[in-house]
Amino acid sequence: MLRYIVGRIGQSLVLLFLVSIIGYFVLLLAPGGPMSQFALTPGISKQDLDRIAEQMGLNRPIIVQYVDWLWHLLQGDWGASFRDNRPVLTVILDHLPATLLLMGSATAIAMTLGVWIGIMGAIRRYSIFDYAATVGAMIALSVPTFWFGLIAIYVFSLNLGWFPAGNMYTIGSGSVGDVLWHLVLPASVLALVDVAIWSRYMRTATLDVVNQDFIKTARAKGLSARRVLFKHVVGNALLPMITLAGLQVPALLGGALVTETVFTWPGMGRLFLDSLGYNDYPVVMGLLMFSAVLVLIGNLLADLISAFVDPRIRLA
């Protein structure tokens, strides 16, 4: 196990290095650049722009800029934001709780509904419920997340007035109940696609377990259908879902970017788009590396938990 973990950490470091190279040089291909923001300042001269570029280190060769950034990153210095000169890590950590709250809530909703729909679809195969769940999943997977967000705002905020149209809390309030009230719509929209994915995987896993010999043996012993379902079928069908949970981390991060933008949720996704529009490269690269680390940790934990709960899995 220890050897496996060390090997995975080594692979993760190589992947992070490749992500840093690709991310850094792709950003440089974008039109404009950090200096474009300063160039819009009325009355600024070329000498002023040259001085700012020198202070920010943007007048050096690209490879030198990358090596210098990577060296400081390895020392724990993530750089400073071009926008407000705050430390990049501080900026990210300020927005991290909002994203974790949104992702955690969406995951809880997706797992609960997805597992239930998947199990019900499997035990009632080819029923009206099963067909309705299949059609609903196909629609959820086909329609863009931002469209669901806009429809949710139009129906539940503008027309019915049940929930706020955006933000994380009401100005001047910020109580737990107020935050949860603002959380309902974005968390539900973010969870919608994952509900479809979880329900399809859970249905397939449940059907696979139902046809196993040990399930037939349990029924032959006279165990009730309820006991067979919850003690033998569900427990074994949930094992592949652990791996799925780890693989869903990138999808959640990507969905959070869109959802946070639609609902003006002050998380890392909204910060990424704002920083990208401002050409704030240190923050964009910091978010890219931070997200990559979260994805790699999620995948590693999913593999370790799968091996822990299922003795048949051997990590090598």
N, C-alpha and C positions, 0 to 999 in steps of 0.2 A: 504493500500500500504506500509506504513512504517513498519507495523508488518511483512509483507511478506519479505521485504528487510532485516530486522533484522534476521528473521528466516533463510533466504538464506545465510547470512553472517555467522551465527552460523554453518550451515551445511558445508559451505566452509572451515571453520577453522578445523572442524573435518576431512574433506577429506584431507586437507593439512597435518595434523598431520599423517594420515595413509600413505600418499604418502612419507612423510619424513622417516617414519620407514621402509617401504618396499624398498625405493630407497637406503637408507643408508646400510641396511644389505645385499641387493642383490649385491651392489658394493663390499662388503667384500668377496663375494663368487668367485669373478673373480680371476683368477690365477695371481700370481706375487704380485702386490701391489705397493704402492709408493716407497718402498725401493728397488724394482727391478731395478729402473733406476740408483740408486746410486751404486748398486752392480756391474754394468757394468763398472764402472770407473776403469781404470788400476791402480794397486798398492794400492787400498783401502783395509783397514784391517777390521776385525770383530769389533774391538774396535771403529773404525771410524763409522761403520754402527750403532753400538749401541748408540753412542753419537748423531748421526743425528736423530735416532728414538726417543730418549729421548727429544731432542729439538723440534721435531715435534709432540710430544705427542702420538706417535704410539706404544709405549711400554705399554700403559695402557690397562685395560680390554675394550672390545668392547662397552659394555653398558655405561661405564664411558665416552668413547670418544663420543658416540652419545648424551648423556645428556649434556655434555659440549658444543658440537656443537650446539645443539638445544637452549640451554640457551643463548649463544652468538648471535644466529640468532634472537631470540626474542628481543634482545637489539639492533638490527640493525647492528651487527658485523657479516658479512658473511664469515669471515676468510680470509686467504691469500693463494694465489696460490702456490702449491708446485713447480711449474715450474720456476716462476720468482719473487715470493714473493710479487706480487702486490695484493692489495685488490680485492677480488672476484667480488664485486659489480662493481668496476671500470672496471674490465676486461669485464664483461657482458655488461655494458652500452657502452663501446667502440665499441662493435659489434652489439648492438641493432639497430642503425639506418639503417644499411645495410639490416638486416632481415626485418624490417618494410617496407623499400622501396620495397624489393622484394615481400613480401606478399601483400602489398597494390596494387602494379601494377598487380600482378597475380589475385587478387580478382576483380579488376576493369575489367580486360579482361574477366574473367570467368563469371561475372554477366552480362556484356553487351552482349557477344556472346551467353551465355547460355539462357538468357531470350528471346533473339530474335529467336534463333533456336527453343526453346520450343514453343513459340507462333506460329511461322510459321508451325511447325509440327502439332500443334493442329488444326489450321484453314484449313490446307491442309492434313488432316488425310488420311492415306493410299496412299498418292501420292509418286512419286519418291523421292521428297525431304524428306518426312517423313521416308521412308525406308532407305535412305542414312544416315540421321541423327541418326537413331536407330543403324545401323551397325557401324557407326563411333563411337558412344558412347560406344558400347560393346567392340570395339577394344581398345579405350582409357582406359577403365576400366580394361582390361585384361592384357595389356602390362605394364611391370614395368617402372616407371618414369625414372630411370637411362638409360634405353635403348633408350627412346625418346631423352634424353639429348645427348647421344653419337651419335645418328643418326643426330641430329640437328647440332652438331659440325662438323661431317664429311661432311654434305651436304652444310651448309650455311657458314661454316668457312674455312674448308680445300679445298673444291672444288670450291665454288662460291666466297669465300672471302668477303661476304657481311658484316659479323659481326665478332667480336673477339671471340676467342675460350674460353676465360675465364677471370677472374679477374673483378674488379669493375670499373677500369679506367686505362688509359694508363699512365705509369710512366712519371712524368713530366707535365702531363696535369691536369686531374681531373675537367675539366669544366662540366657544366650541360649537354651539348650536348654529351660529351664524355661518361659520366656516363649513359645517356639514351641509347647510342649506345651499350654499354656493357650490358645493362639491357634487351634488346629485347629478346634474346634467352632464358636466364634463366627464365624470367617472363612468356614467352609463354609456355615453357615446364612445369613449375609449374602449370599454369592455365589449361593445357590440360585436366587433369582428372576432374577438377572442372567444366569445360565447359560441359563435358558429364553429370555430376551429376545435374547441374543446368538445363540443357535442358530437362532431363527426368522428374525432379520434376515440372518444369514449364509447360511442356506439359500436365502432369496429372492434375495439378491444373487448367489450362485453360479449359480443357475438362470438369472438374467437374463444373466450374462456368458457362460454356456455356449451360449446361443442367438445370440450375436453373430456377425457375419460373419467377424471376424478369427480366431475360434476354429475355424470351419469351414475357413478357409484354412490354418491351422496343421496341422489334421488332414489336409487334402488334400496337404500337403507331405511327409507321411509321418512327422511327429513322433510319438513314443511318447505313449501316453495319460498316463503319469506326468509327462512333460515338459510337455505341454500343461496339465495340471492345476496343477502347482506354479509354472511359469514364467509362464503367461498367465492362467489362471482365478483362482487364489487371490489373486495380486497385485492384480488389478483389482477383485475382489469385496471386498477388505479396505478399499478407499478409502471407501465409505460408512460403514464401521464407525468411522472416525476421528470423524466428526460424532456418531455414536451415543455414543461414549465421553464426549464433552463433555456431551451431554444426560443422561447417567446420573449426573452428579455430584449433582443434587438428590435422585435416588432413593437413592443410596448414603448421603447424609447422613440422609435420613428412615429408611432401613433400619437405619443405625447407631444411631439413637436407640432403636429397639425392641430391637435385638440387644444393645446395651450394657446395657440395663435387665435383660433376661432373664439375661444372663451376668455381671452386676455388673462389667462392664468399665469401668475408670475413664477414660472418654473424654468428649468434649464432649456426646454425647447423654445420657449419665447425668447430667452436670453440669446440662444444660438442665432435665431433669425434676426434679432435686433443687432447683434454684433456683426453678423454677416453683412447686413445693410450698411453698417457704419465702417466696414472694412477693418474691424477691430481684430486683427489676426491673432494676437496673443490669447484673447478670450476664446476665439473660435478653435484654435489648436488645443487649448486647455480643455474645452468641452469635448472635443473629438477624442483626446487621449483618456479623459475621465470616463466617457461613455464606453470606450473600448475595454477599459479595465473592468467596468461593471459587467459587460457582456462575458468576458473571459471568466470572471469569478462566478457568475451565474451558471455557466456551462460546467465548470469544475465542480461546484457544489451539487449540481444535479447528478453528475456521474457518481460522486462519492455517496450521496444519499441513496441512489439506486442500488449500488453495491452493498450498502449497509442493510437495506430492508429486504433485498433479494439475494440469498446466499448463492444462487446459481450464477450470478454475475461475478466474474473474476477480472480484476483490473491488472493489466500487465504493461 
